[in-house]
Amino acid sequence: MAVIIESVDKKSPAYRARIKAGYTLLSINGEEIADVLDYRFYQNDTKLLLEYITDKGKIKRKKIKKGEFDELGLNFETYLMDKKQRCYNKCIFCFIDQLPGGLRESLYFKDDDSRLSFLFGNYITLTNLSEREVERIIKMHISPINISVHTTNPELRVKMMGNKNAGKVLDIIPRLNEAGIKMNCQLVLCPGYNDGKELERSLNDLLNFENVECIAAVPVGLSKHRENLTKLEPFNKDTAAKTIDIIDKFGDMSVGKYGERRAYAADEFYLISGREIPEYEFYGDFLQLENGVGMWAMVKSQAAEALNDLEKTKVDNRNITVITGVASYPLIEQIAKKCEEKVSGLKVSVRKIINNFFGEMITVAGLITATDIYEQLKDVDLGDEMLIPSSMLNSEGTMFLDSITVDELSEKLNVKIVATECDGYSIIKSIIG
């Protein structure tokens, strides 16, 4: 597969070799360049032989010398150099299938792309991987790979994922393990399907692979927009507690086997069960933050450290509102009170936003819409400014899930809105101002 060069960085090795925009890159050192992983891997050598087609249609070759790991300097139409791979599974728990209309267009795309797993930490199901891609991961030693496993029972995996190949591709995991590829695994748990005995089976199977570094178990997220979808039950206090017990049992076993904990329950399981979330030290290297594993402990620890380093000070009547979701409300309120104790003249009001848009079972801050914020705060005195977590916004930091911009909401509520990163240090800094 050839790729067209869109631009060439000035003063780069490719620029000095007179490679131009509009040329078509065929290979580097005899290796076909199909996408970003091929390009980034094979450009690292110090001596390169580029084969390309000029804008006149002639095939040419050019030798280039460069420093090891120096960028060659070629740019392409898209970052991946081709289209993102779409997910073709029909998972019974897929949250995208539970989205109503009217949200940001990008939210409706289901990706299942191994390149995004390596480059950005996205999770893949393995069902999209060709044999060439499996061999490439092993050859290039692309590691770690993040895998949405859900269950190691092949028949159950087919049933839960609605893909006849979902069970067969589990054979890829031992191949990656044998090749020394590190894997982080995710289990989205659905009561009555892959919890209980099936969860025990999955944890036991996965923890037998030495290169499975971490397993995160998260509860299924159920919105109120589940028309014509498989009926699923949410976790309750009792089933969440039993799930934690199973995960902790295998987590303890992994400590004995590998010297480190490798199985974790998401923070949400603790909140549902009413149990205390473990302390910072419990979570090791925090490999599963994107799955909500250890986020509470990390933010709590970071905020405590930031406050400990802060000397008692005074501000000139700073009055702000901090908004968050139901799940994180107790922690953010606790942090806000400690800020008020440390900073004279600071008044912080913490408001939890009920998720009416997706349903009250959705409690994370990242799924709160501007619509719910406005409806619940339109008659509230919000003070000098309102802090929101950046997880509520798109990657540009400009728009909420329901396509309402930050500026639009700010104007409607007549308050300055400031987005803060979701770590304890940033939260403290933003609150104090």
N, C-alpha and C positions, 0 to 999 in steps of 0.2 A: 504494500500500500504506500503510494507516494504522497508526500505532503508539500503544499505550496508555502514558500517562505513569504511572509507578509512584510517584514522589515528586517533590517540588519543594524545592530547597534554600532554607532560610530566608534572608531578606534579599536574595535574588537578584532580578534583573530580572523573571523569570517570577513569583516569589512576590509582588512588589510589584504586578504586573499581575493578581493574583488567579487565576492559572492553578493548577489543583488536580490532585491525584492522582486517577486514574480518568478524566480527560479523554483524548480521542484526538487526537493531533497529526496534522493532514492536510498542511499546507504551511507554508513560511516564504517570504515575499515571492513567493508564487505558484509556488514550486518544491516539487514533491512530496517528502515526506520518507519514504524507504523504509528507511533504515538509518543506521548511525552516521556514514558518510562524508557523506551528504547533510546530516545534522544538524550535524555539526561544521563543514562548509564554509559552509552558508548562515546559521548563527548568528553569524558573524563580523562582519556588517554592523552599523553603529551604529543604523540605523533598521530595525526589523523589523515585518512584518505577519504575525501568526500566525493561521492558520485551524485551528479545532479543533472537536471535538464534545464537548459537556458530558456529564456523567454522566446528564443528563435526556434526552439524544439530540438536543439542539439544536445546529445549526451556527452558530458565532460567529467573529468576527474581532476581533483586539486589536492595536493599535499599541504597540510597545515601543521605547524609546530606551535605549541602553546604550553603554558604552565599547567601542572596537574591540578585538576578541579577548577581551573579558570573557565569562565563561561565562554562558549564558542561565539555567542552573540547573535544567534538566529531567533526570530520571533515568528509566531504562527497565528492564524486567525483566531483560534481558541486555545486556552491554556492546555487542554488535553490533546490538542492537535486533531481531534475528531469529536464526535458527539458522545455525550455521557451515556453509559449503558443503563437502560431502563429496567426496573424490576418487573418481572412477569409472574411473580407469585401472587396467590390470592389468599394471603394469610388471614385467618379468622379474627386476628387481633389488630390488624393494620390500622393505625390511627388516621392515615391519610384517607382511607375509605370512610372515615367518620366525620370528615370535614364538610361543613355546609358551603354553599356558594358564596361568592363575594369577598373571598380572602385574597391575599397576594398570590398572583398567578404561579410564582415559583413553588408555592407550598404544595401544589397538586402533583408535582413531578416526583415519582418514586425512583430513586437511583439505587443501583446495585452494581457498583463499579469498583473493581479491585484496585484500580489506580488511585481512586479517591480514598480508599482504605489506607493505603501506604502514605499518600501525600497529606491527607487532612484528617485521618482518624475515623473516617466513615466506616460503618459496619456493612459487611456483605454476607449473603446467604450461601455462597458457593455455587448456586444453581446457574449462574451466568458464565461461569468459568469454562473456557475451552481447554482442551488438552495443551494447546500451545501456551496459553496463559499460565497454566499450572507449572509447566516446564520452565517458563520464563521466570516465575517467582522463585523457583528453586535455583535456576542458573544465576540469576542476579542477586540471589539471597535477599529478596525484598522482605524486610522484617522490621517491626511486627506487622501481622495481619490481624485485623479485627473482624471476628466472625459472629454473625447472629445464628447461634446453634439452635436454641429453644428446647430441643430434645435430641438425645442420641438414639432414640427408638425410631428406626427407619420408617415403619408403618405409621407411627403417630406423627412423625415429621411431615409425611405426605399429606396426612389428614389435616394438620394444622396449617400447612402452608399452601395447600391447594395446587401442588406441583408434583407430578408423577416421578420427577427426578430428584425430589428433595431428599429422599432416603439414600439414593445411590451415591450422591456427592459427599456424604459423610466419610467415604473412603479417602477423600482428599486430605482429611485431617491427619491420619497417621503418616501419609506421605510427606506432608509439611513438617511434621514432628521429626521424622527420620532425617530430613534435610537440615534440621537445626533452625527452622523458621519459628520465631516466637509468635505465639497466638494469644490474643485477648478475646475471651468468649462472653457472649451475652445470652441470657435466658429470659425471655419475656414469659412470665408465668401466668397461666390462666387456670383458675380453680376448676377441678374436675377433669383437666386435660393433662398438663405436664407438671403438676405439683405432686406433693406426697411421695409415693413410691417411685413415680416416674422421675421426679426431681432427684431422688437418691441415685437412681440408675444413671442419670446424666452426669451428676457430679462425680460419681465413682468412675465412670468411663473417661471423662475429661481429665481428671486428676491422675490418671495412669499415664498420661502423656507429659513427659518432663518439660516440654517446651510450651505447654499451656501455662502462661505466666499468671493469668488472673481470670476469674469467672465472676461475672456480675449477674445477680438475679434481680429482676425488676418486676413489679406488679403490672398487670395489663392496665392500660389507660382506657377508660370507657367514657366517651362523650355521650351527650343526649341525642346525637344525630346518628343513630344506628338502625335506621329503617332498612328492612330486608336483609339484615346481616345476621350472622350466627349469634344466637342468644348466649351471652356470657355473663357470669356473675362476678361481682367485685370481691376483693378480699375483705374480710371483716377482722375484728380484733382477735378472735380465736385462731382463724386460719393464718393470719399474718404472723402470729406468735409461733405457731407450729412450723411455719416455713423458716423463720429465723433459726429455730432450734435445729432443723435439718441442715441448714447452710453452715451454722456454727460447728456442728459435729464434723462435717467434712473439712471446714476451715481448720479446725484443730488437728485433724488427721494430716492435712497438708503441712502444717507446722512441724509435725513429727517426721514426715517423710522428706520434706524439702528444706526445712529450717525457716520457712516463711509461710504466712497465710496467703492462700490463693483463691479462696471462695468467700464472697461477700454478699450480704443482702443490701439492697438499696435503702437509702435513708427513709424512703416512704414506707417501707415495711415496719420500721420502728415507730413512725408516727401513727400508722394505722393501729398497731398493737398497743400503743401507749407505753412502750418500753423506752428506757433511756438510750439515746444514741451513743455508741462507744466513743471514747476519747481519741484524740489525734493519733496517738501512737499505734492504735489498733489497725490503721489503714496502710501501713507500709509506705510504698511509693505512690499511692493515690493514682493507680493506673486506670481507674474507671470513673473519674469525676464526671465525664460526659453522660454517664448513666445514673448520675445522682448517688454515687457511692462515696461517702466520706465528705461530701460537700459541706454538710452541717458542721462536722468536726473541724474541717479546715478553716471555714469562715470564722467560727468561734475562736479558734486558736490565734488566727491572724489578727482578729479584732482585739483580743486580749493583749497581744504583744504590742500592737500599735498604741493602745491606750496606756499601757505600762510605760512606753517610751515618751508619752506626752505629759509634759509638766502642766500643773494646774494653771489655767489661763482664763482670760476674760474676752468676750466679744461684745459688740455693741448691739444688743437686742436682736439677735438672729433668731427668727421664727420660721421654721420650715416644716413641711410634711413629707414623710417617707411612705411610699406605697409598696406593697408586696402581696404575695399570694397567701392563702390560708396556711399552707404547709410551713412556710418560713417565718410567719408572723411572730411566733413566740421568741425566736432567736433575734430577729431584727428589733423587736420591742426591747428586749434585754440589752442589746447593744446601744440603742438610743438612750435608755435611762442612764447607762454608765457614762455616755458622752455628756449628758446634762450634769452629772455629778462632777465631772472633770472640768467642764467649761462653764464658767459663770456667764449669764446673759444669753445662754442657748436654750431654746425651747423647741423640742422635737415632738411632733405628733405622728405616730405610726398608724397607718390605715391599711387594713387587710381588705382586698377586693375579692368579693365572691364571684366565681366564674359562672355567670348566668348564660354567657354565650355558648360555652361548650357543655355546661352542666356542673353542678356543685361537686361531683366526684373528681373533677380536674382541679387540683389545688396548687399546682406549681406556678410560680410567677411568670415563667417564660411563655405561658399560654394565655395570658391575660390580654384582653383587647382594649382598645381605646374607647370603644362603646361602653363597656362595663365601667371603666374608670370614670367616664363622664357622667353616666347615669347615677353612680353612687357618690360622686363628689361635687356635683354641680351646685349644691346648696351649702357647701362646706367652705369655711374660711381656711384657705390653704397656706396662708402666711406669705413669706417673701419668695419662696420657691418650692417646687415639688421635685423630690428625687425619685427616679424610677430605675430599676435594674436594666442594664443594657440588653439582657436576654429577651426582653419584650420586643425588641426592635429588629429590623433587618440588618444585614451585614454592614450597610452604609450608615446605620444609626439614625435613619430618618423616618421610618414608617413602622406602624404597628401591624399586627396580623390582619386586621380588618381593613387594611389599605388607607387608614387615616394617618396623616403625617403628624410628627411631633409638633410642628408649628401650628397645625390646625387645632390640635387638642389644647395647646398652650393658649391660643386665642379664645377658644370656647370657654376655658376655665379661668381665663384672665390671670394666669400665673406662669412664671418662668419655669420651664421643665429642664432638669439636668439629669442625663443618663449616667449611671455609675457602673463600673465593672463589678462583677459579682465575686469579689474577694474582700476579705476583712479589712485590708489596708485601704483599699479604695473607698469602701463604705465609710470608714472613720474619717478619711480625708474629705469626702463629699459632705458628710453631715456637719463637720466643723467649718467647712468652707474656706 
